[in-house]
Amino acid sequence: MPAGPAPLCLRPRGVVRGAVLTLVFAGVLATGAATGALPRQDGAGREPRNGAVDRAVSDRAALHRAAAEAVADGKSGKQAAEEFVSRSGDRWGAVYDRREYAEFEQSLDGAYTGVGLSVTGASRGGVEVSRVRAGGPAERAGVRAGDRLLAVCGRPTEGRSVSEVVSLLRGDGVAGSTVALRVRRSGMTWTQTVRRERLATDPVTVSRPDERTVVIRIAAFTRGVGARVREAVRTAPAGAGVLLDLRGNSGGLVDEAASAASAFLDGGLVATYDVEGEQRALYAERGGDTGRPLVALIDAGTMSAAELLTGALQDRGRAVTVGAKTFGKGSVQMPSTLPDGSVAALTVGHYRTPAGHEVDGRGIAPDLPAAEGAEERARTVLSGLGGGS
């Protein structure tokens, strides 16, 4: 596979710029811009109350005024909102047009446009492919797990965060567009062009490597995930331990994460958060399996809603966490409709674990760090807890 000039990343003819979402579910890591977002509102919302949250809410009201003034002047409300968010310093703020937001909402049902691979930070620095979707565009192009990803569309991955690399992989989110991947494997380097496709995903996979181990992997918290996790635990063989794999989980719907927590907790607090100065809380349902051995696998791609689940299980002594420190995305976004129909989501609060630890910008450290061989170590820990082979 000889090295050659990197081809351009192209959209199919006749297709306008598509959804540039910063949130990707089930298959690729991402920044989770609207993960944990509250229901969309029309208008700027209520007046601020206090502190940093006040500033966020004030910004939200000012953003609506800026967009309305732009529309009144015959200009783009979305563009005015994007400029406002860019100046605001809101790390997770985002603006979507109607089509982009529709794409985002579809992703909550487990569908996305991409090449079908997951990436993670490599132990030697840079980025490598952690998983490849069976039958997806990347697999058909010959990309394998363990390949080092050197560049995307001619842009080096060195020095970029995993989320930035994912954003490059996503591109404009249009099925049929192409992405050039610069790959290294066993000393060989080449560039491979892959065409993005619309992919349906299964966010929950359950396997039983032996009679005393159930592995539940959650790729993202899309609709219905909580119920599926509870069912997997309910039907697990008596005495079997659970290895809960949250690595590369880009987050999703916070309610689904709380529902998944209900599989392992008998009610009680999952997380607290503030919105417009009001303190709120998420609780698990009663009746979960509190005795089954449980180990949670986490890494730098474990984000947002997945971090809330991790924090709840860790703080309440329900699981041993193994792996690497999580991403650190614990902010709350509130989407609201702008005058031109686009949708803006600004940060209005932050989540905290049951013990009161903030997640945003900090992440959650595992009980047992494991840079390499994390899954093997997790199995060993699970066996020591009375589950696993």
N, C-alpha and C positions, 0 to 999 in steps of 0.2 A: 504494500500500500504506500506508494511514493508520496512524498510531500509535494504540494503544489500551491499555486496562488489561491487565496481564500475567495470563494465565490460570494457574490452579493446576497444579502437576505432580501427576498422579494415577496411582495403581496401578489396574489393573482390579479390579472387584468380586470378592470371594471369594479374592483372592490375598494371602497373608501377606507380610510383609516379605521381600524376596529377598536375593540375594547382593550385599553391598556390598563388592565386591572392589577392592583398590587396584592390581590388576595387570590391564591390558587389552592384548590382543595384536591385531596386524594390523588397523589401521584407526583407532585412536585412541591418542593419547599417554597415558601413565599413569605412576604413581609406581613401579611395579615392586616391590611389597612382597615378593614371594616369588621374584623373579627370581634365578636362580642358587641357589635353595634346594637343600639336600641331601636325599637320600631321607628320608622320614618315619620317625620312631622312635616306639616306644611307651614311655612313661615319660620320666623327666627326663634320661636320659643319664648319662655318666660324670662323675666329680668334676672340678672345675676344676684347671688346672695353673698358670697364671701370668698376671700383668698384667691388662690390660683384658679379655682373653678370659676370664680367671677370673671376673671380675665378671659377664660375660654368661652364662656357664654356671651360676654360682651363682644368678643371677636365674631361669634356666630351671628349676632344681630347686625354688626357692622358689615359682615360679608353679604348678608341679604340686601342691605341698603346699597352696597356697591354694585351688586348684580342688577338690582332694580334700576339704578341710575343708568347703567350701561344699556339695558334693554330700552329704556325711555329715549336714549340717544341713538337708537338704531344699531347698537353694537352687540357683541356677543356677551350674554350674561355669564356663560360658562367660562369664557376667557378671562373676564373680569374677576370671577371667583377664583380661578386658578392663580392669577397674579396675586390676589389677596392672600391665599393660603401659602403661596411661596414666600411672601414677605412676613407672614405671621410667626414662622419658626415652629409651627405645629408639625412635629415629626411624622405623625400618622394622618394628618389631614389629607383629604382627597376630594376631587370633584369628578363626577361622571356625567356623560350625556345620557339620554334615555336608553340608547342601545347598549352602552357600556354597563349601565346599572342592571339592565335586563340580563346581560351576560353574567354579571355577578350573582344575581338572584338564582339563575339556573345552576350556578356552581354549588349553591346550597342544596341542590337535589342530587349532587354527585356527578355532574357533567362539567367538562372543561375542554378547552382547545389547547393542545400542546403536542409534544413529541413523545411523551410516555416514558419519562425517566425522572429519577430523584437524584439530587446531588447533596453532598455534604462536605464539610471541611476535611481536608486530608491531614493525616498525622504529621506529614512532612511539610505542611503548608500548601496553599493552593486549594483546588477543588477537585473532587473525584466523583464519579458516578456511583451511587450507593445501591440503586435498584433500577431495573429496566422492566417496563411493562411487557408481559408476554404478548406477542403479536402486534405490538405497537410500532409506530414509525421508527423509533430509535433501534429497537431490536431488529427490525427488517433491514436497517442500514448497517447492522453489524456492531453496534455499540454494546458493550458489556459492562456489567457491574465491576468496579475496580479500575476501570479506565480513568486516567487523569484527563480532566477537561481543561485545556490550556487557553482556549479562546472561544468566544461565541460571536459570530458575525464580525470577525476580525478584531474584536475587543478582548484584550488579555484578561483572564480571570484572576491573575496574581494581584493581590492587594485589594480585591473586591470582597465584600461580604457574600455569604451564600444567597441572601435575599436579592442582592444586586444581580448575581449571576442568573437566578431564577427569572428576574424581570427581563433580562436579555433573552433567555430561552423562550419566554412567553411572547416577546415582541408585541405586535399589535393585536394578538389574539384572534387572528382571522384564519379559519381553516383553509388550507391550500397555500398559505404563505410558506416560505422556506427559511431555514436557519442553518448557517454554516457552523459546524462544530470542529474545532481543532483538538484532536485526541492523541494521547500518547499511551502506548501499551508495550511493555517488555522492550523498551528501548527504541521502538518504532513510532514515528509521528506522521500523522496524515490529517487531511481535512475532509470531512464528510458532510454532504448536504442532505438535510432531512426536511421533509414536508410536514407541517403541522396538520393535525386532524382533530375532529370533534370526537372526544373519547368519553364513554360512560365508564364510571368507576364503581368499584365495590369498596366502600370505606372501611368495612369490617371483614377481616378474614380470621377464621378460627381453625386451628390445627391441633392434633393430638399426637405428638411425636412418641409418646408412650402412655401407658395407662394411668400414670400418676402426674401427668403434665398436660395442661391446656394452655396453648399460646393464643392470646387474643391480640391481634394487631389492629390498631385504629389509625387510619391514615388521615382522617379529618372528621370533624364533628358536623356532618351534614344531617339533614332531617332523617329521623328514625334511628340514628346510631345508638342512642341511649337504650332504647327498647331491645335492640339486637344484642348489646352487651349484657343486659340483664338476663336475656334468654340463654345466652351462651354460658353464663355462670350457673343459671338455674339447672341446666341440663348436663353440666359437667359431672363426671363420675365422682362418687363419694370418695373423699380423701385426696382427690387430685388437687395439686396446687395450680395457681394461675400465673402465667408470665404475661403481663400487660405491656405490650410493645407500643410505646408512644414516640418512638424515634421518627423524626421527619414529619411529625404531625403539625400541620400548619394552622391548626385552630379550627374555628368555625362558630357554630351556634353555642353560646354559653349554656342555655337551657339543656341542650343535649349533653354537655359535659356534666352538668349537675345530675342529669338522669343516669348517666353512666356511673357516677359516684354512688348512686343509690344501689347499684349491684353489690357494693362492698361495705356499705355503711348502713346502720340502723337509724336513719334520720340524722339530724344535726347539721351543723354549719359546714358549708362547702367554701364559701368566699363572702367577703363584704366588698362593697363598692360605693362610690359617691357619684351622684349625678346632680348637677346644678345646686350643689351644697347639701343635698339630702342624702343621708346615709341609708343604704339598703343592704339586703343580704340574700344569698342563695342557699337553699337548704336541700338536703337529700331526702328522699322519701324513706319511710320506715320499711323494715322487712328485708334489708339486704343481708347477704351472707358475710357475717363478721368473723367467722372462724377459719375459713379456707386460707391456706398459705398464699401470700400474694407478693410478687416482686414486680416493680415497674421499671421498664427500660426507658431512659431518656437521653437526649443529646442536644446539641446546639440548634437543631431544627425543631425541637419541641417548643411550640409557641402558644401564647394566648390562652384559649380555652383549654388546650392540653396542659398548660402550666397550672391553670386553676385546679384541674383534676389532680395533677401531681402534688400540688401544695396541700390539698385537702387530705389526700391519702398519707402524705408524709407527716404533716402537722398532727394528725389525729392518731398516729402510730399504727395505721392500718397496713402500710406496705413498706418494704425496704426498697429504696430507689437506687438503681445502678446505672452507671454510664457517665455522661458529661453534663456540665452545667447547661441549663436551658437557655433559650434565646433572650428572654426578658422583655416580652411585649404584654404589658398589663394595663393598658389604657382603654378607656371607653369612648367609642365614637357614636355620635347621634346624627344619623342621616336626616336631611330635610330638603324639601323640594324648593328650587329656586324659581324665579318668575318665568324663565324660559323653559321650564320642565326638566332641567338638569338637576342633579342631586349632589349636595355637598355634605361631607361628613367631617365634622371637627371634633377634636378631643374635648370631652366635658367632664372626665373623671378618671379614677384609677381603681384597680382591683387590689385586694389584699387577701392573703391566705387566712385560714381560721386563727392562726396565732398572731395575726396582724402584720405579717411581713409583706412589704411592697414587692411587686414582681417587675414593674416597668423599669427598664434600664439596669436591672440587677440579675434577673433570672433566679433559678432555684438550683442550688448545688446538690448533687446526689449524695446519699448516705455513703455509698462506696464508689469512688471514682474508678473508671475503667476506660482508658483511651483506646485500647485495642482489646479484642476478645471480650467485649462487654456482654454479648449474649451467652457465651460460655460461662462467664463468671456469674451471670444472673441465674443460670440453671444450677450452678453449684450452690448459690445462696438459697434458692428455692428448695433444693434437696435438703439443706440443713434445717429449713423451717418445717420440714415434714412433708413436702410435696416434691414432685419430680423424681427422676430415676436415680 
